[in-house]
């Protein structure tokens, strides 16, 4: 993340969950083309008119629920990723925070679903149906390098004790309070940063009570020839 988002994280003591439809991937929350092809066989016992009604309702609901699904994204890896620095740390002020799955799960509230993203071939592979979280826990294989762990919240609007399908969402996301002192295990500063930015990051972290070690990424340290 960039430095301002890091400061926002530790000062607000909360993680930002972005609306799924604002993440930039038009396939977020969608089903695969294989689903479209295989549904007539999977639901072969349904009468034709009911099948058409069901698939139309499913499509409209899937498009709409993207507005009310909030996602917080992580990269799962034992080592730093040059691609992730390039994609999400485009300035020399960028910061990467490190935690582990068990800790992340522990600091999140029970209403948050946490899991690893499954990468599938949207042309050939069936994406499970029957749960509104499934389309958000699957992505195209083109994104496999992200090795994403997702924390997801779905808060659907209600009117007269019914889901208000079609209602527009007026916010871009929500913040969920977490214990950042427990969450953050390490802090890495961009591998192309200057030393004074590393020191600034240490100072800011200390001011907010973060005791996790701060260091410059050694991704581009001096090679040996």
Phi and psi in degrees as a GROMACS rama.xvg file:
@    title "Ramachandran Plot"
@    xaxis  label "Phi"
@    yaxis  label "Psi"
@TYPE xy
-77.5844  168.118  UNK-2
-62.4752  -37.3102  UNK-3
-64.4935  -36.8266  UNK-4
-69.5708  -34.1445  UNK-5
-63.6006  -45.8333  UNK-6
-61.8401  -41.5038  UNK-7
-61.2187  -40.7634  UNK-8
-60.4693  -50.922  UNK-9
-80.1476  -25.556  UNK-10
-80.2567  -37.7197  UNK-11
-85.9609  -12.2306  UNK-12
54.2067  45.3979  UNK-13
-152.497  153.523  UNK-14
-98.8303  139.176  UNK-15
-91.1919  128.387  UNK-16
-109.006  114.261  UNK-17
-86.9173  145.407  UNK-18
-57.954  136.213  UNK-19
-60.304  -35.4409  UNK-20
-75.93  -4.63053  UNK-21
-108.428  7.51399  UNK-22
-78.2554  -15.6937  UNK-23
104.711  -12.5063  UNK-24
-102.176  113.13  UNK-25
-63.3531  -14.9099  UNK-26
-85.8479  -4.50056  UNK-27
-56.2545  127.212  UNK-28
79.1253  5.00451  UNK-29
-93.7608  167.71  UNK-30
-100.978  171.651  UNK-31
-86.2655  162.879  UNK-32
-65.371  -26.7201  UNK-33
-63.4874  -36.1117  UNK-34
-60.4098  -44.4419  UNK-35
-59.9617  -40.1452  UNK-36
-74.2585  -36.7875  UNK-37
-91.5136  -15.1325  UNK-38
-55.9081  -40.7261  UNK-39
-57.8526  -28.6089  UNK-40
-85.3624  -39.4352  UNK-41
-66.1524  -39.0742  UNK-42
-109.08  36.435  UNK-43
-63.861  -20.7737  UNK-44
-80.923  -10.3765  UNK-45
-80.6473  144.352  UNK-46
-65.3451  151.341  UNK-47
-57.3731  -44.2437  UNK-48
-66.5014  -36.6399  UNK-49
-68.7882  -38.5431  UNK-50
-62.8647  -45.4773  UNK-51
-63.5569  -42.6424  UNK-52
-62.4729  -44.1336  UNK-53
-62.9963  -46.6203  UNK-54
-67.3869  -34.8884  UNK-55
-66.6354  -43.9666  UNK-56
-64.5473  -40.3407  UNK-57
-61.9937  -43.3613  UNK-58
-64.9237  -45.7786  UNK-59
-65.0831  -40.1508  UNK-60
-67.9477  -40.64  UNK-61
-62.9873  -39.0046  UNK-62
-66.7198  -43.2241  UNK-63
-70.2105  -40.7888  UNK-64
-67.1528  -16.9421  UNK-65
-56.7052  -34.4361  UNK-66
-68.64  -24.2478  UNK-67
-111.899  15.0278  UNK-68
-110.592  125.609  UNK-69
-115.403  134.465  UNK-70
-129.615  137.129  UNK-71
-120.046  125.036  UNK-72
-108.944  142.3  UNK-73
-134.361  158.8  UNK-74
-110.356  124.2  UNK-75
-98.8472  113.645  UNK-76
-164.41  152.319  UNK-77
-83.7813  -16.1174  UNK-78
-129.603  160.135  UNK-79
-64.8157  152.015  UNK-80
-115.366  119.376  UNK-81
-61.4131  -36.9723  UNK-82
-63.3421  -39.8033  UNK-83
-69.9421  -36.2154  UNK-84
-61.9557  -43.1412  UNK-85
-66.1139  -37.8422  UNK-86
-78.0641  -42.4391  UNK-87
-117.601  -1.3696  UNK-88
-127.453  57.9134  UNK-89
-75.0499  -12.1761  UNK-90
-108.558  162.092  UNK-91
-78.4666  4.6535  UNK-92
-98.2123  6.42599  UNK-93
-69.7063  152.687  UNK-94
-134.413  142.798  UNK-95
-120.065  127.997  UNK-96
-102.719  146.488  UNK-97
-116.811  134.76  UNK-98
-143.386  -167.864  UNK-99
-131.298  162.93  UNK-100
-57.9603  -44.4521  UNK-101
-61.5541  -42.0349  UNK-102
-68.7001  -43.3316  UNK-103
-58.3418  -44.8547  UNK-104
-61.7857  -38.8878  UNK-105
-68.3679  -34.1514  UNK-106
-85.487  -13.1008  UNK-107
-86.1258  150.721  UNK-108
-73.5851  165.927  UNK-109
-67.0907  -20.0961  UNK-110
-79.4985  -4.85539  UNK-111
-95.9175  128.894  UNK-112
-94.2011  131.409  UNK-113
-122.787  134.449  UNK-114
-169.741  169.514  UNK-115
-87.5228  137.772  UNK-116
-72.0942  138.628  UNK-117
-98.7273  131.726  UNK-118
-105.291  121.395  UNK-119
-130.637  165.826  UNK-120
-85.5057  108.149  UNK-121
-70.5865  -10.0044  UNK-122
-84.2361  -31.804  UNK-123
-121.434  -23.3789  UNK-124
-102.142  138.927  UNK-125
-73.4466  132.097  UNK-126
-100.406  123.313  UNK-127
-53.6956  142.269  UNK-128
-116.145  167.699  UNK-129
103.388  -1.43291  UNK-130
-144.184  128.424  UNK-131
-69.9604  -12.1318  UNK-132
-81.3692  -27.1328  UNK-133
-53.4775  -47.3969  UNK-134
-63.8567  -20.9116  UNK-135
-93.9132  -6.3685  UNK-136
-105.819  12.1563  UNK-137
-129.202  141.343  UNK-138
-139.371  165.727  UNK-139
-69.4064  153.076  UNK-140
-62.4433  -18.8243  UNK-141
-62.1306  -18.8909  UNK-142
-104.056  11.5331  UNK-143
-60.704  -27.098  UNK-144
-63.7838  -19.045  UNK-145
-75.1126  -22.3766  UNK-146
41.9904  57.9366  UNK-147
-84.4886  137.591  UNK-148
-106.849  131.879  UNK-149
-119.946  136.08  UNK-150
-105.365  126.88  UNK-151
-128.807  139.138  UNK-152
-127.033  135.332  UNK-153
-119.269  117.823  UNK-154
-123.121  93.831  UNK-155
-85.0501  138.207  UNK-156
-69.8748  146.061  UNK-157
-123.146  140.624  UNK-158
-140.229  128.636  UNK-159
55.4588  40.4554  UNK-160
62.7265  24.4337  UNK-161
-131.716  152.735  UNK-162
-65.0003  125.488  UNK-163
-84.1049  71.7126  UNK-164
-61.5215  130.982  UNK-165
101.025  -16.4469  UNK-166
-66.0169  138.196  UNK-167
-84.5627  145.092  UNK-168
-93.2107  131.283  UNK-169
-98.6117  -1.67216  UNK-170
-116.438  158.6  UNK-171
-90.9158  -16.3463  UNK-172
174.837  -177.942  UNK-173
-135.217  155.455  UNK-174
-108.447  136.053  UNK-175
-115.599  120.37  UNK-176
-67.538  134.68  UNK-177
-139.415  163.126  UNK-178
-84.1038  93.8842  UNK-179
-67.6875  -26.1429  UNK-180
-66.0194  -33.3797  UNK-181
-82.208  -41.1165  UNK-182
-61.4491  -47.7264  UNK-183
-84.2999  116.362  UNK-184
-94.7672  -38.3486  UNK-185
-147.774  158.975  UNK-186
-132.202  123.912  UNK-187
-110.488  136.574  UNK-188
-102.217  150.129  UNK-189
-40.1732  138.187  UNK-190
-67.0676  -12.673  UNK-191
-108.729  15.6687  UNK-192
-81.6036  170.6  UNK-193
-96.3949  158.29  UNK-194
-61.0196  -34.5789  UNK-195
-66.1061  -27.7888  UNK-196
-72.4934  -35.8911  UNK-197
-61.4317  -44.8715  UNK-198
-65.2752  -38.7041  UNK-199
-62.9564  -41.8693  UNK-200
-62.4871  -41.1654  UNK-201
-61.2646  -44.8519  UNK-202
-64.4949  -44.2797  UNK-203
-65.1317  -42.9704  UNK-204
-59.5852  -43.9017  UNK-205
-61.6705  -40.0549  UNK-206
-61.0339  -28.9865  UNK-207
-100.769  15.2415  UNK-208
76.8705  17.3498  UNK-209
-84.9115  119.872  UNK-210
-100.482  -0.921791  UNK-211
-62.3673  141.606  UNK-212
-63.8375  143.231  UNK-213
-116.809  130.422  UNK-214
-150.102  156.942  UNK-215
-76.575  137.155  UNK-216
-60.144  136.989  UNK-217
-98.848  21.5994  UNK-218
-56.1024  -36.393  UNK-219
-117.715  36.4129  UNK-220
-68.5805  168.836  UNK-221
-59.772  123.591  UNK-222
-75.4463  161.931  UNK-223
-104.066  130.329  UNK-224
